[in-house]
Amino acid sequence: MKQKIKKRTFFKYLFLFLYFFYALVLAYNLIRGDSYVNFGFSYAITRGEVPYVDFNLVIPPLAPWLYSILLFFRSSILVFYLEQALLLTLFFAVIFRLIGNKTWIYFILLSIPYPIAMVSVLFPGYNFLLLFFLVLLFYCEKNNKSDYLIGVLLGCSFLTKQTVGGLLTVASIYYLFKDYKKVLKRVLGFFLPVSLCVIILLLQGNFSAFLDLCFFGLFDFGYSNLHIDWFYFVVFVLAMIVLVVRIIKKPRDICNYYVLLFASCVYPIFDYYHVSLFLAAFFLLILFDGSIQRSIYKHCIFFVLALSVIWFVIQNMYFDDLQIVHYPNFEFSLLSERYSKGVSKLDNYLNTLDDDVIYFLRGSENYFFKIKSNSDITYFDLPNYGNYGYDGISKIISRLKDIEHGYVVVDSDAYTSKDSAQQYVKEAVSYIMKRGKKVKTIGVYEVYHFE
């Protein structure tokens, strides 16, 4: 009997691993969120680049460090997705321990692409890792695990996303405020990974840059990036109302307060990506209550498989020119024929130039162009508001002024857009356009020459 259970468990997790890899590479590839940017962070580390000094990064380095491990062996988006498929399998293994067969309901929820793109939560990066640490916190709290371990998880959350991790830590300490022994253990556990990270940053000589980008720059980030998609905002508010009611009914459940403060991951960008991340935590909390029949999991698996196949077909019907294109480090890229042709035209033109080229496009595009050409990531490759530290706009324009000569590629569509590219640092683009001479236009790409 035990042998049969072990075999069944093995095939369950093998199925999950293979499904997630398939989903990341093909079925939901067009809802990849910030995958290319997160891939770029770890890619840069494998090249020996120093975070906060050689390239801009506005989160602590734990997620880029973790995802870079296998990339040292092969720098490929497929390896990145394999890492994520493994992490997702471990993620669901913990959830099975928490809610049993109700995990299959959660499996459905995290596979929904429309109208709420919950599936975006599955893609690799610091947001998913933050959710994983939250789930581990749930497990430890529900099973009365060591306070030292809970402190370590809180520290890892802080090193993944400093704002949310910091609030989760405050919630944990406040909740146990009267039990100073438990609080002390959690504080000591918290400072174990945090102190180790600080030592590494000091040894790399980038601690002051880390403080500027990850803490002082938050003032610029919150002020410049406020964006509200009203559909997702309404969904967020409704979920918060349910959460508050739950807290009133169950005021002694610390997991309620964790999710309440985890909601800070949404601010200041209320869109599909950030609201879905909060909902992933919210729905798991709701699934703690009630039970389901064991047999329902078969229907859940069938539903999710059918959903992913149907969604893949819909993508190809809606984007009738979608094709799989292979680039160095970006194998099996699902792109439109029009976009891939534009990439080829731009590449062919830039290869004829006899001077350095700076990409100043939307973040994911910069990383795409740089990684497929095996180039270093630089401070210009994530040109978003709030990504350059305190008074960041002045800092990035100052860096542009230091360029004596060369070519700069900008995205004219992102520059003129009011909604889809709200994070694009348009003041810096204005400087590029005023200083440089436009020498070429290829679709939405405009090439300027500094001389």
C-alpha positions as CSV (number, residue, x, y, z in Angstrom):
1,M,0.0,0.0,0.0
2,K,2.8,2.4,0.9
3,Q,4.6,1.6,-2.3
4,K,1.5,2.4,-4.3
5,I,1.0,5.8,-2.5
6,K,4.7,6.7,-3.1
7,K,4.3,5.8,-6.8
8,R,1.1,7.9,-7.1
9,T,2.8,10.8,-5.3
10,F,5.8,10.6,-7.7
11,F,3.6,10.7,-10.8
12,K,1.6,13.5,-9.3
13,Y,4.6,15.8,-8.9
14,L,6.1,14.6,-12.2
15,F,2.8,15.7,-13.9
16,L,2.9,19.1,-12.2
17,F,6.6,19.7,-13.2
18,L,6.0,18.8,-16.8
19,Y,2.7,20.8,-17.0
20,F,4.3,23.9,-15.5
21,F,7.2,23.7,-18.0
22,Y,4.8,23.3,-20.9
23,A,2.7,26.2,-19.6
24,L,5.7,28.6,-19.2
25,V,7.2,27.8,-22.6
26,L,4.1,27.6,-24.7
27,A,0.5,27.7,-23.4
28,Y,0.7,31.0,-21.5
29,N,3.8,32.5,-23.0
30,L,2.1,35.7,-23.9
31,I,1.2,36.4,-20.2
32,R,4.8,36.2,-19.0
33,G,4.8,39.4,-16.9
34,D,8.4,40.5,-16.1
35,S,10.0,37.2,-17.0
36,Y,12.6,38.6,-19.4
37,V,13.6,41.3,-16.9
38,N,13.9,38.8,-14.1
39,F,15.9,36.5,-16.4
40,G,18.1,39.5,-17.2
41,F,18.9,40.1,-13.5
42,S,20.2,36.6,-13.0
43,Y,21.9,36.5,-16.4
44,A,23.9,39.7,-15.5
45,I,25.0,38.0,-12.2
46,T,26.3,35.0,-14.1
47,R,28.4,37.4,-16.2
48,G,30.1,38.7,-13.1
49,E,28.2,42.0,-13.1
50,V,27.6,43.6,-9.7
51,P,23.9,44.5,-8.9
52,Y,23.2,48.2,-8.2
53,V,26.6,49.2,-9.7
54,D,26.7,47.6,-13.1
55,F,23.0,47.5,-13.6
56,N,20.0,49.0,-11.8
57,L,17.9,46.8,-9.5
58,V,15.2,48.0,-7.1
59,I,14.7,44.9,-5.1
60,P,17.1,43.1,-2.7
61,P,19.2,40.5,-4.5
62,L,17.9,37.2,-3.1
63,A,15.7,36.3,-6.1
64,P,18.3,37.1,-8.8
65,W,20.9,35.2,-6.8
66,L,18.6,32.1,-6.5
67,Y,17.6,32.0,-10.1
68,S,21.2,32.5,-11.3
69,I,22.3,29.1,-9.8
70,L,21.5,26.9,-12.8
71,L,22.1,29.7,-15.3
72,F,25.8,29.5,-14.4
73,F,25.8,26.2,-16.3
74,R,23.7,27.4,-19.3
75,S,22.4,30.9,-19.9
76,S,19.0,30.1,-21.5
77,I,15.4,31.1,-21.0
78,L,14.5,27.3,-21.0
79,V,16.8,26.7,-18.1
80,F,15.1,29.7,-16.3
81,Y,11.7,28.1,-17.0
82,L,13.0,24.7,-15.8
83,E,14.1,26.3,-12.5
84,Q,10.6,27.8,-12.2
85,A,8.9,24.5,-13.0
86,L,10.9,22.9,-10.2
87,L,10.0,25.8,-7.8
88,L,6.3,25.6,-8.7
89,T,6.3,21.8,-8.0
90,L,7.8,22.5,-4.6
91,F,5.4,25.3,-4.1
92,F,2.4,23.0,-4.7
93,A,4.0,20.3,-2.6
94,V,3.8,22.7,0.4
95,I,0.2,23.6,-0.5
96,F,-0.8,20.0,-0.6
97,R,0.5,19.8,3.0
98,L,-1.6,22.8,3.9
99,I,-5.0,22.1,2.3
100,G,-4.8,18.6,0.9
101,N,-6.9,17.8,-2.2
102,K,-8.3,21.4,-2.2
103,T,-4.9,22.2,-3.8
104,W,-6.4,21.0,-7.2
105,I,-9.0,23.9,-6.9
106,Y,-6.0,26.2,-6.3
107,F,-4.3,24.6,-9.3
108,I,-7.3,25.7,-11.4
109,L,-7.3,29.3,-10.0
110,L,-3.7,29.8,-10.8
111,S,-4.2,28.6,-14.4
112,I,-6.9,31.1,-15.3
113,P,-5.8,33.5,-18.0
114,Y,-9.0,35.5,-18.4
115,P,-10.7,37.8,-17.3
116,I,-8.3,37.8,-14.3
117,A,-4.8,36.7,-15.5
118,M,-4.1,34.6,-12.5
119,V,-1.7,32.5,-14.5
120,S,0.8,35.5,-14.5
121,V,1.7,34.4,-10.9
122,L,3.3,31.3,-12.2
123,F,6.1,33.0,-14.1
124,P,9.6,33.3,-12.6
125,G,10.8,36.2,-10.6
126,Y,10.8,37.9,-7.2
127,N,7.0,38.2,-7.0
128,F,6.5,34.5,-7.3
129,L,9.3,33.9,-4.8
130,L,7.6,36.3,-2.4
131,L,4.4,34.3,-2.6
132,F,6.3,31.1,-2.1
133,F,7.8,32.5,1.2
134,L,4.3,33.5,2.3
135,V,3.0,30.0,1.7
136,L,6.0,28.6,3.7
137,L,5.0,31.1,6.5
138,F,1.5,29.8,6.4
139,Y,2.8,26.2,6.8
140,C,5.0,27.1,9.7
141,E,2.4,29.1,11.5
142,K,-0.3,26.4,11.0
143,N,2.1,23.6,12.2
144,N,3.8,25.5,15.1
145,K,7.2,25.3,13.6
146,S,10.3,26.9,15.1
147,D,10.2,30.6,15.6
148,Y,13.8,30.8,14.4
149,L,12.7,29.2,11.1
150,I,9.8,31.6,10.8
151,G,12.2,34.5,11.4
152,V,14.5,33.2,8.6
153,L,11.5,33.1,6.2
154,L,10.6,36.6,7.2
155,G,14.1,37.7,6.5
156,C,14.1,36.0,3.1
157,S,10.8,37.7,2.3
158,F,12.4,41.0,3.2
159,L,15.4,40.2,0.9
160,T,12.9,39.3,-1.9
161,K,10.8,42.4,-1.8
162,Q,11.7,44.8,1.0
163,T,8.4,46.7,1.3
164,V,6.2,43.6,1.6
165,G,8.7,41.5,3.5
166,G,9.2,44.3,6.0
167,L,5.4,44.6,6.6
168,L,5.1,40.8,7.1
169,T,7.8,41.0,9.7
170,V,6.0,43.9,11.5
171,A,2.8,41.8,11.5
172,S,4.5,38.8,12.9
173,I,6.2,40.8,15.7
174,Y,3.1,42.8,16.6
175,Y,1.0,39.7,16.7
176,L,3.3,38.1,19.3
177,F,4.3,41.3,21.0
178,K,3.5,40.1,24.5
179,D,5.5,36.9,24.1
180,Y,8.9,38.4,24.1
181,K,10.8,35.1,23.9
182,K,9.0,34.1,20.6
183,V,9.6,37.6,19.3
184,L,13.3,37.5,20.1
185,K,13.7,34.2,18.3
186,R,11.9,35.5,15.2
187,V,14.0,38.7,15.2
188,L,17.2,36.6,15.5
189,G,16.1,34.4,12.7
190,F,15.2,37.5,10.6
191,F,18.7,39.0,10.9
192,L,20.5,35.8,10.0
193,P,19.8,36.0,6.2
194,V,19.7,39.8,6.3
195,S,23.1,40.1,7.9
196,L,24.6,37.6,5.5
197,C,23.2,39.6,2.6
198,V,24.6,42.9,4.0
199,I,28.1,41.3,4.4
200,I,28.1,40.2,0.8
201,L,27.0,43.7,-0.4
202,L,29.7,45.3,1.7
203,L,32.3,42.9,0.2
204,Q,31.1,43.7,-3.3
205,G,31.2,47.5,-2.5
206,N,27.6,48.1,-3.6
207,F,25.9,48.6,-0.2
208,S,25.4,52.4,-0.5
209,A,24.1,51.9,-4.1
210,F,21.7,49.2,-2.8
211,L,20.3,51.6,-0.2
212,D,19.8,54.3,-2.8
213,L,18.0,52.1,-5.3
214,C,16.0,49.9,-2.9
215,F,15.1,52.4,-0.2
216,F,15.7,56.1,-1.0
217,G,14.4,55.5,-4.5
218,L,11.0,54.3,-3.2
219,F,9.9,57.9,-2.9
220,D,10.3,58.3,-6.7
221,F,8.8,54.9,-7.4
222,G,5.6,55.5,-5.5
223,Y,5.1,59.0,-6.8
224,S,5.8,58.3,-10.5
225,N,4.2,54.9,-11.0
226,L,0.7,55.2,-9.7
227,H,-1.5,53.4,-12.3
228,I,-5.0,52.0,-11.9
229,D,-6.7,49.5,-14.1
230,W,-10.3,50.0,-12.8
231,F,-11.4,46.4,-13.4
232,Y,-8.6,45.0,-11.3
233,F,-9.0,47.8,-8.7
234,V,-12.6,46.8,-8.1
235,V,-11.6,43.2,-7.8
236,F,-8.9,44.2,-5.3
237,V,-11.3,46.2,-3.2
238,L,-13.9,43.4,-3.1
239,A,-11.3,40.9,-2.0
240,M,-10.1,43.3,0.7
241,I,-13.6,43.7,2.0
242,V,-13.9,39.9,2.3
243,L,-10.5,39.8,4.0
244,V,-11.6,42.4,6.6
245,V,-14.8,40.4,7.3
246,R,-12.7,37.3,7.7
247,I,-10.4,39.1,10.2
248,I,-13.4,40.2,12.2
249,K,-14.6,36.6,12.4
250,K,-11.2,35.1,13.0
251,P,-9.1,37.7,14.8
252,R,-6.6,35.2,16.2
253,D,-5.5,33.8,12.8
254,I,-2.1,35.4,12.0
255,C,-2.4,34.3,8.4
256,N,-5.2,36.8,7.9
257,Y,-2.9,39.6,8.9
258,Y,-0.1,38.3,6.6
259,V,-2.4,38.4,3.6
260,L,-3.7,41.8,4.6
261,L,-0.2,43.3,4.6
262,F,0.8,41.2,1.6
263,A,-1.8,43.3,-0.3
264,S,0.9,46.1,-0.3
265,C,2.4,44.2,-3.3
266,V,-0.3,45.9,-5.4
267,Y,0.6,49.5,-4.7
268,P,1.2,51.6,-6.7
269,I,0.3,49.6,-9.8
270,F,-3.2,48.1,-9.8
271,D,-3.0,45.9,-12.8
272,Y,-3.4,42.3,-13.8
273,Y,0.1,41.3,-12.7
274,H,0.1,42.8,-9.2
275,V,-3.6,42.3,-8.3
276,S,-3.3,38.6,-9.4
277,L,-0.4,38.2,-7.0
278,F,-2.5,39.4,-4.1
279,L,-5.4,37.2,-5.2
280,A,-3.1,34.2,-5.2
281,A,-2.5,34.7,-1.5
282,F,-6.2,35.6,-0.8
283,F,-7.7,32.6,-2.5
284,L,-5.3,30.2,-0.7
285,L,-6.5,31.8,2.6
286,I,-10.1,31.2,1.6
287,L,-9.3,27.6,0.8
288,F,-8.2,26.9,4.3
289,D,-11.9,26.6,5.1
290,G,-14.2,23.7,4.0
291,S,-13.4,20.5,2.2
292,I,-13.9,18.7,-1.2
293,Q,-14.2,15.1,-2.3
294,R,-11.0,13.4,-3.3
295,S,-12.4,12.4,-6.7
296,I,-12.7,16.0,-7.8
297,Y,-9.0,16.3,-8.5
298,K,-9.4,14.3,-11.7
299,H,-11.8,16.8,-13.1
300,C,-9.5,19.6,-12.0
301,I,-6.6,18.2,-14.0
302,F,-8.7,17.7,-17.1
303,F,-10.1,21.2,-16.8
304,V,-6.7,22.8,-16.5
305,L,-5.2,20.8,-19.4
306,A,-8.2,21.7,-21.6
307,L,-8.0,25.3,-20.5
308,S,-4.3,25.6,-21.4
309,V,-4.8,24.0,-24.8
310,I,-7.8,26.1,-25.6
311,W,-5.9,29.3,-24.5
312,F,-3.0,28.3,-26.7
313,V,-5.3,27.9,-29.7
314,I,-7.0,31.3,-28.9
315,Q,-3.6,33.0,-28.8
316,N,-2.8,31.7,-32.2
317,M,-6.2,32.7,-33.6
318,Y,-6.1,36.2,-32.1
319,F,-2.5,36.7,-33.2
320,D,-2.7,35.0,-36.6
321,D,1.0,35.5,-37.3
322,L,2.4,34.0,-34.1
323,Q,5.4,31.8,-34.6
324,I,8.1,30.1,-32.6
325,V,11.4,31.8,-33.1
326,H,14.9,30.7,-31.8
327,Y,17.4,33.3,-30.6
328,P,20.6,32.8,-28.6
329,N,19.5,32.4,-25.0
330,F,15.9,32.7,-26.1
331,E,14.9,29.4,-27.6
332,F,11.3,28.7,-28.4
333,S,10.2,32.4,-28.2
334,L,6.6,32.8,-29.2
335,L,6.5,36.1,-31.2
336,S,4.4,37.6,-33.9
337,E,5.9,37.5,-37.4
338,R,5.7,41.2,-37.6
339,Y,7.6,41.7,-34.3
340,S,10.4,39.2,-35.2
341,K,10.8,40.9,-38.6
342,G,11.1,44.3,-36.9
343,V,13.8,42.8,-34.6
344,S,15.7,41.4,-37.6
345,K,15.5,44.8,-39.4
346,L,16.8,46.7,-36.4
347,D,19.6,44.1,-35.8
348,N,20.7,44.3,-39.4
349,Y,20.8,48.1,-39.3
350,L,22.7,48.3,-36.0
351,N,25.2,45.8,-37.2
352,T,26.3,48.3,-39.9
353,L,27.1,51.0,-37.4
354,D,30.7,51.7,-36.3
355,D,30.0,53.0,-32.8
356,D,28.5,51.8,-29.5
357,V,24.7,51.3,-29.3
358,I,22.5,51.9,-26.2
359,Y,19.1,50.4,-26.1
360,F,16.6,52.7,-24.3
361,L,13.4,50.8,-24.8
362,R,10.9,49.3,-22.5
363,G,12.6,47.2,-19.9
364,S,11.7,43.8,-21.2
365,E,12.7,44.7,-24.7
366,N,16.1,46.0,-23.6
367,Y,16.8,42.8,-21.8
368,F,15.7,40.8,-24.8
369,F,18.0,42.6,-27.2
370,K,20.9,42.5,-24.8
371,I,20.7,38.9,-23.7
372,K,20.2,37.5,-27.2
373,S,23.3,39.3,-28.3
374,N,25.3,38.0,-25.3
375,S,25.9,41.6,-24.1
376,D,26.2,43.0,-20.6
377,I,23.2,44.5,-18.9
378,T,23.7,48.2,-18.1
379,Y,22.1,51.0,-16.2
380,F,20.2,52.1,-19.3
381,D,18.4,48.7,-19.7
382,L,15.5,49.2,-17.2
383,P,14.4,52.8,-17.9
384,N,11.4,53.0,-15.6
385,Y,10.4,55.7,-13.2
386,G,11.7,54.9,-9.7
387,N,14.5,52.6,-10.9
388,Y,17.4,55.0,-10.5
389,G,17.3,55.8,-6.8
390,Y,16.4,59.1,-5.2
391,D,15.9,61.9,-7.8
392,G,16.4,59.2,-10.4
393,I,15.3,61.2,-13.4
394,S,18.2,63.6,-12.9
395,K,20.6,60.8,-12.4
396,I,19.8,58.9,-15.6
397,I,19.8,62.1,-17.6
398,S,23.2,62.9,-16.1
399,R,24.5,59.4,-17.2
400,L,23.2,60.2,-20.7
401,K,25.0,63.5,-20.7
402,D,28.3,61.7,-19.9
403,I,28.0,59.8,-23.2
404,E,30.4,61.6,-25.7
405,H,29.3,59.7,-28.8
406,G,27.3,56.7,-29.9
407,Y,23.8,55.6,-31.0
408,V,20.7,55.4,-28.8
409,V,17.6,53.4,-29.8
410,V,14.2,54.5,-28.3
411,D,10.7,53.3,-28.6
412,S,8.6,56.1,-30.1
413,D,5.3,54.2,-29.4
414,A,6.1,53.9,-25.7
415,Y,7.2,57.5,-25.6
416,T,3.8,58.8,-27.0
417,S,1.7,56.2,-25.1
418,K,-0.2,57.4,-22.0
419,D,-1.3,54.0,-20.6
420,S,0.6,50.9,-21.8
421,A,4.0,52.3,-21.0
422,Q,3.3,54.5,-18.0
423,Q,6.6,53.5,-16.4
424,Y,8.8,54.5,-19.3
425,V,11.1,57.5,-18.3
426,K,9.9,59.9,-20.9
427,E,12.0,62.9,-19.6
428,A,15.1,60.9,-20.5
429,V,13.7,60.1,-23.9
430,S,13.0,63.8,-24.5
431,Y,16.7,64.5,-23.7
432,I,17.8,61.9,-26.2
433,M,15.6,63.3,-28.9
434,K,16.7,66.9,-28.3
435,R,20.4,66.1,-28.1
436,G,20.8,63.4,-30.7
437,K,20.3,63.4,-34.5
438,K,17.7,61.0,-35.7
439,V,19.3,58.8,-38.3
440,K,16.9,55.9,-38.8
441,T,13.3,54.9,-38.1
442,I,12.4,51.2,-38.2
443,G,8.8,50.6,-37.1
444,V,8.5,51.9,-33.6
445,Y,12.2,52.1,-33.1
446,E,14.0,55.4,-33.6
447,V,17.8,55.6,-33.7
448,Y,19.6,58.8,-32.6
449,H,23.3,59.6,-32.9
450,F,25.2,61.4,-30.2
451,E,28.3,63.3,-31.6
